[in-house]
């Protein structure tokens, strides 16, 4: 059974980083508001470091190798 990407990210945040539920909820709300990928929102808000962001993408790639996880900022109109 394949786990959806968001569940993988949330499990990593809870289990590996011991991130508080309130921080995860904040990031989820912000990702929805800006229609942006959760890992990038986590990093933009300083909730994860750049190495942790890389670890998230590594885990996503391992579980979902056929999806493209690297996005350009232009695709989301981020400035």
Number of C-alpha atoms within 10 A of each C-alpha: 3 6 10 11 17 14 10 14 19 20 14 17 21 13 10 10 13 10 16 10 12 9 14 18 12 14 22 19 14 17 17 12 9 13 11 17 17 21 21 17 21 22 16 13 13 10 19 19 13 12 10 18 15 13 14 20 18 14 15 20 15 10 15 15 11 8 9 10 13 7 10 9 10 8 8 12 9 9 5
